[in-house]
Amino acid sequence: MLDYDRITLAAGRCGKIPAKKEDVTLRIISGKNKGKVIKAVPGMKTRPTSDKVKEAVFHKIGPYFDGGAVLDLYAGTGNLGLEALSRGCDSAVFIDKSAAALKTIKQNIHSCSWQDCTEVYKNEAGRALTQLGNRKIKFDLIFLDPPYAHQQIENIVEKISAANLLNLHGMVVCEHQKNIEFPEKIDGLYKKSEDHYGDTAVTIYTTDGETGRSLPDA
């Protein structure tokens, strides 16, 4: 185990002091579980959705809900799905292929007391969508926040449409790098908006063809 203080002292003599890695603190922003701190995935290499982006997204799509079913694909910590439950959604399905992520999601679900209305599965995103389609499950909100280095959002949105996973007026919320632009229509889904928050962009697809006004860059 490395001793940070010794490293700092030695590096200081050479004029180079390494920066400490900051812990990621995640919390539920609003609703029933407002202020609840949720665990991050140990050794997490991916960046979770920041509070700033999360608040802007939920202000746009809600901010609160009178029921509804949520799918949190590439769930990581379960951050987005748990926020949706806190704000009034009835149920959520969490999908991730990482065992460490699944363990963390289950811990966060227990901490927020949502065990009775959630399902957690270890699976690859595309395979999970096929299985959910076979079960004839439909969602009102689907969150896509894959690691930036492995994004296949357009392909996944197409699979969501083909599997008929969205209820009428349902939305797919996609977080991605701002230099990536998606088409106005993917299969049977229409781009509702695209908003930029620093280096992050959020594109929303919906089942109807009405487009919404995008927020200015934050």
Buried (B, 14 or more C-beta within 10 A) or exposed (E): EEEEEEEEEEEEEEEEEEEEEEEEEBBBBBBEBEEBEBBBBEEBEBEBBBBEBBBBBBEBBBBEBEEBBBBBBBBBBBBBBBBBBBBBBBBBBBBBBBEEBBBBBBBBBEBBEBEEBBEBBEBEBEEBBBBBBEEEBBBBBBBBBBEBEEBEBBEBBBBBBEBEBBBEEBBBBBBBEBEEEBEEEBEBBBBBBBBBBEEBBBBBBBBEEEBEEBBEEE
